């Protein structure tokens, strides 16, 4: 995710990601307080694992980064992905070729 974001906002994105970990821990604790005494640990485990299934569904649609494609020698895929990104952002790519440093 950070490869796709502008460098000026990366720090805030990292802080936001860390906040999700904190809020997730608090949410799990509160969920356990209400679920465990009445329904037990099995339902808590099922409810906790539901977001994982959502991630499995969306993982199919997430592409590799252009940096990965260049590093693995797949220049065409990297250029195609960058063209799609430029089209979505209503901008154009700078002239030149991609090179692996």
N, C-alpha and C positions, 0 to 999 in steps of 0.2 A: 504494500500500500504506500509506503513512504517513497518508493521509486517514482510513483505516478504523481506525487504531490509536489508543489513548488517548494523550494528550499526555505522560503521565508515563513512557511507555515508548518514545517516539519516538527519543530519543538512543541507546538501546541497539540499536534496530533499525537505525539508520543505521550504527552501528559494526559490527553484524553484517553488513550489506551490504558494507561496505568490506573486512571480513575475507574474504568470499567472493571478492572480486576478487583479493586477495593469494593465497589458497589456490588459486584457479584458475590464476594465473600460475605458481605453484610446481608444480602438477599438470601443467600443459602442458609445463614444462621437463623434468620427470621422464619424462613420457610420450614426449617427443621423444628423450630419452637412450636409451630402450629400443627405440622403434619405428624411428627413422631409420636406425641402422646396419644393421638386418636387413631391413626392409621398404620403407624409403624414405619420401619426403615425401608421396606420394599417400595412403597408408594413414593417415598422421598427420593429414592434412587431413580425411579421411572420419571418423575417430574424433573429431576435434575438433568437427566440425559436427553430430554426432548430437544433442546437447542442443538445438540450434536447432530440429530437427524436433519435439521434444517441446513446445517453447514454441509452435510454430505450432499444434499440436493444442489446447493449453489456452487459447490466446488467444481462441478462439471462445466460451469459457464465462465469460470475465472481462467484467464489465459496466463501463460508465462510472461515474464517481463522481457522487454526487448534486449536488455543486458544479458539475460540468460541465453536468448537465441543467438546473439552475436558470439558469446563465449563458447557456445557449442557448435559454431560453424554454420548456423542456419540464418544467413544474412537475409535471404528473401523473406522469411517469416518475420524477422525483426522489422524490415522495411515496410511490409504490409501492415503490421500492427501499428507502427508509428504513423502511417498514412491514415489508418482508421482513427487513431487518437487525435490527429490533427483535424480530421473532418468533424469529429464530435465537438472539438473545441473551437471550431470555426477559425482555424489558423492554417498556416502553411509550414512545411518543413524547410529548414535552412538547406542551402545547396551543399553537396558533398556526399561522401560515402561513409558508411559505418566501418570502423576498424576496431579490432580487438587489441587493447593495449596490454 
